[in-house]
Amino acid sequence: MKFIVMGCGRVGSQLSNLLAQRGHDVTVIDHRDEDAGTRLGPDFKGRILHGLGFDREVLSQAGIAAADAFIAASSSDNANIVAARIARNIFRVPRVVARMYDPRRAEIYQRLGLSTISGTQLGVRQIYDLVTHTDLDVLHKFGRGDVSVLAVEAGFHLAGRSMRDLNIPGDVVVFSVTRDNHAFIPTNGTEFREGDLLHLAVSSTSMTRLEEMLGLEMRNEK
């Protein structure tokens, strides 16, 4: 996947390295070119672009037209929101996340359809999960859509949680887990790991509840 990260401070640099280490195509935009290279380190395999992340010409040079996700992680709330709105509304990037220092403003921008993250401690891993996590993939429907079979990749937020956290008798059942190319039928005590592929049977009346349990509801509000 192709990612563009605006800002190369503590969060931006760690996130960019994490994405690059996982094999993704990463372009970092930062107005402090030398500082960006220092923070990312000599082993960073992505691209560093000097400029402002809300400059359309700079965004075009970064390849935003083909980007799968744009993350605004600079030290300025205003710059992050402007860049995020340009990425979403002008370039139609599928997944856009903006880091916010003021949590009071986050709710306002979520109403505009922008996913926001507040707090350094939540930043790196939660942003990574938001932009790489696979949404619910409906494989088959039974009857008139009363029951669906879904596939979903377990993200960071599901790691360490067990079957008991997802199973809802009569509504949601995890019937298969694929891990390291090996599939098995889980028990109530099975703990999920990041990267597991889960197959679930879900009633139509429980889809919204399942999305909330998986932490997908914020990205679906667009």
Phi, psi and omega in degrees: 000153181255125182236143173240126180244120177265122181102131182233046173275210183297313181286311183301318182291317180294317179296317181298317178295320179297314179297316181295321179296332179276004174093011181274158176275115187237130172241127179255129176251125179208142181278351177251083190301314183292318179298322181299314180297322179294314182294322182285330178088164185289342183268001180294127186261003180270196183245141178246127182239125181277127179155186180263133185288352176252009175275120185298324179294318178296317179298320178296319177297329179284350179084034185294337180298334181251010185285141174275335181202150177231129180240119177264106187232032179282182181273003182245120177301315182298315179297320180297316182291317178300313180296318181296318180292323176295315180299318183283311189273328181267311185263355176057041177292131186301320183232121182230130179230134179240132175279134181237133175275330181259103183297340180292334180273342184300316182299322180299314184283335174295328177293338177274003178090013180259130175282133181233150177233133179237129178106126180299322183295336178266342193304292192301303186288325181288321176297316179304316180294320182296321186269345181247343184295135179280127178292171179301127182248108182282118182267325183199148176238144179246150182063227178260037183087016182293326179228135179238148172257124185241155171238133179216138178276131179286120178269187183302324184291342179265345182301129179090347177277159186246175178306323183299334182283340183249328182290129174235108184310125179084354183230315182224127179224125172272113186252353178204143175232129176251123183224124181054045178066014178240125181261144177211159178271119185284157173253175180300333181269358181297128176261137181280151176239151178301130181099349175299143173258116183259138172247129186230149168254126187226135175284151183299331182283351184247008182298314181298318180297321178296318178300320178295319180295327181272354179078028182262350190297328183293321183282343180274352180272080183227000000 
